[in-house]
Amino acid sequence: MDQKIFENIIVEKNDGVVTLTFNREPLNILNIAMLREINSALEDLSRDRALRLLVITGRGKAFSAGVDVAEHLPDKAEEMLAVFQQTFDLLASIEAPTIAAINGAALGGGFEIAVFCDIVIAAESAKIGQPEIKLATLPPIAAVLFPRLCGLKKAMELLLTGETITAREAERIGLISRAVADAELHGEVEAMAKKLSSLSPAALRLTKRVILENIDNRLDDGLRAADDVCLDMLLNLEDSEEGLRAFLEKRQPRWRD
């Protein structure tokens, strides 16, 4: 295992699986310095063709309780928002699947990072919410994502009241993938990581791209675009041919990368 310790985060690499851990206890509050470290790590990972999976989690009793309130004030707000937006630009550039493992409170900008990941698994004791409205501000990422994930009316309720919800409720309305017993979180994330790591990295990257590129398309346009990528995979992707032949020959596939 390769481990790199920054001042506020830890990055561990193990056979193509990278775990980025927020390490600013007790609540892993995101300040500009920490966000710059996250962005530096994400920038490196976006160029890493050996990356198979990225897991983001928090150390201690919180995933992250959000962005430092003091850095929302006028003297820091513009810089903070620019650095924060870059975090999502870089996360969007990660072609491999991403998992958020919510081990405790995930609030404000902390939950925005989590919900931006492809798969979100939370401990059932986790508290989730966007309390920005209570400070007369708004969560820009959540304002765009929530209506797509849980529908307009529920998004309005959550963002206009700023109330927190449980992980079970977040699962029920579609904000997260699943809520699990606290003691099972690590095992669930490991099992999901193992499952994804056993699949073709190239096929995972292409499937993720098709889903994200067509989420706002008209149905007929999306179907045609997805069909084109599927045909290209069948004709040109070595892993696709290997997967099909392995199935027919009743053996384990040997992926190219």
SVG drawing of the C-alpha trace seen along z (x, -y; Angstrom):
<svg xmlns="http://www.w3.org/2000/svg" viewBox="-43 -41 47 64">
<polyline fill="none" stroke="black" stroke-width="0.4" points="0.0,0.0 1.2,-3.5 0.2,-6.2 0.6,-10.0 -0.2,-12.1 -1.0,-15.8 -1.8,-18.2 -5.6,-17.7 -6.1,-14.6 -4.6,-11.1 -4.4,-9.4 -3.9,-5.6 -3.4,-3.6 -3.8,0.2 -3.9,2.1 -5.7,-0.7 -8.1,-1.5 -7.5,-4.9 -9.0,-6.0 -9.0,-9.8 -9.7,-10.4 -10.6,-13.8 -8.3,-14.2 -9.2,-17.4 -10.8,-16.1 -13.1,-16.4 -15.6,-17.5 -13.4,-17.6 -14.5,-21.2 -13.4,-22.1 -11.3,-25.2 -9.5,-26.7 -6.2,-25.0 -7.9,-21.6 -9.8,-22.0 -6.5,-22.9 -5.1,-19.6 -8.1,-17.7 -7.9,-19.3 -4.2,-18.5 -4.9,-14.9 -7.9,-14.8 -5.8,-16.4 -3.2,-13.7 -5.9,-11.0 -7.6,-12.4 -4.4,-11.6 -3.8,-8.2 -4.8,-5.5 -4.2,-2.8 -7.0,-4.2 -9.8,-1.6 -11.9,-3.2 -11.8,-6.2 -13.3,-6.0 -13.8,-9.3 -14.4,-9.1 -13.8,-11.0 -11.7,-10.2 -13.3,-10.3 -16.9,-11.0 -17.8,-13.0 -17.5,-12.7 -17.5,-16.5 -19.6,-19.1 -19.2,-21.4 -17.1,-24.4 -15.7,-26.8 -18.3,-29.4 -15.7,-32.1 -14.6,-31.6 -18.1,-32.5 -17.5,-36.1 -16.8,-38.7 -13.0,-38.7 -12.8,-35.0 -16.0,-34.1 -14.8,-34.5 -11.6,-32.5 -13.5,-29.8 -16.1,-29.3 -13.5,-29.1 -11.6,-26.5 -14.7,-24.6 -16.0,-24.6 -12.7,-23.2 -13.2,-20.3 -16.3,-19.3 -14.7,-20.0 -11.9,-17.6 -14.3,-15.0 -16.3,-15.1 -13.0,-14.5 -12.4,-11.2 -13.4,-8.5 -13.3,-5.6 -16.2,-5.0 -16.3,-7.0 -17.7,-5.9 -18.5,-8.2 -18.4,-6.3 -20.3,-8.5 -19.2,-7.6 -20.8,-10.4 -22.3,-13.9 -22.3,-15.0 -23.5,-18.5 -23.3,-21.5 -20.3,-21.3 -19.3,-18.0 -22.5,-16.3 -22.3,-18.0 -18.9,-16.2 -20.5,-13.0 -23.6,-13.2 -21.5,-14.1 -19.9,-10.7 -21.3,-7.8 -22.2,-5.6 -23.0,-6.8 -23.0,-4.4 -23.8,-5.9 -23.8,-4.6 -27.4,-4.7 -26.4,-7.1 -25.2,-9.7 -26.9,-13.0 -27.3,-14.5 -28.4,-18.0 -27.8,-21.4 -28.2,-24.0 -26.9,-26.9 -30.3,-28.6 -30.1,-29.2 -27.1,-31.4 -28.9,-33.2 -26.8,-31.5 -27.3,-28.6 -25.6,-25.3 -24.9,-25.6 -24.1,-22.0 -27.1,-20.7 -29.4,-23.2 -28.6,-21.6 -28.2,-18.0 -31.1,-17.5 -34.0,-18.0 -32.4,-15.4 -31.9,-12.9 -35.0,-13.2 -37.4,-15.3 -38.4,-19.0 -40.7,-19.0 -38.4,-17.1 -35.4,-19.2 -37.4,-22.4 -38.3,-21.2 -34.7,-20.2 -33.0,-23.2 -35.5,-25.8 -35.8,-24.5 -32.1,-23.5 -33.3,-20.6 -31.1,-17.5 -32.4,-14.0 -31.3,-10.5 -29.3,-8.2 -32.3,-5.9 -34.5,-8.8 -31.8,-9.9 -31.8,-6.4 -35.6,-6.3 -35.8,-9.5 -32.8,-8.6 -30.1,-11.0 -27.8,-8.2 -27.4,-4.6 -27.8,-2.8 -27.8,-3.2 -26.2,-0.4 -25.6,0.4 -22.7,-1.6 -20.7,1.5 -21.2,2.7 -20.1,-0.4 -16.5,0.5 -17.4,4.0 -20.1,2.8 -17.7,0.3 -15.0,3.0 -17.5,5.4 -18.5,2.7 -14.9,1.9 -14.1,5.5 -17.1,6.0 -16.2,3.0 -12.5,3.8 -13.3,7.3 -14.9,5.7 -13.3,4.3 -12.0,0.8 -12.5,-0.3 -16.1,0.9 -16.8,-0.8 -15.4,-4.1 -17.4,-4.0 -20.6,-3.0 -20.2,-5.9 -19.6,-8.3 -22.8,-7.2 -24.9,-7.5 -23.7,-11.0 -23.6,-12.3 -27.2,-11.3 -28.9,-12.1 -30.5,-15.3 -30.9,-14.1 -34.2,-13.3 -34.9,-9.6 -34.5,-8.9 -31.3,-10.9 -29.9,-9.1 -30.8,-5.7 -29.1,-6.3 -26.0,-7.7 -25.8,-4.7 -26.3,-2.3 -23.4,-3.8 -21.1,-3.4 -22.3,0.1 -21.6,1.1 -18.2,-0.6 -17.4,1.5 -18.5,4.7 -16.4,4.1 -13.3,2.4 -12.9,2.8 -10.7,5.8 -12.2,6.2 -15.7,6.6 -14.5,9.5 -12.6,11.0 -15.7,10.8 -17.9,12.5 -15.4,15.2 -14.7,15.9 -18.4,16.4 -18.8,18.8 -15.6,20.7 -16.7,20.8 -13.6,19.1 -12.7,16.0 -12.0,13.0 -8.5,11.4 -9.0,7.7 -6.6,5.6 -6.2,2.8"/>
</svg>
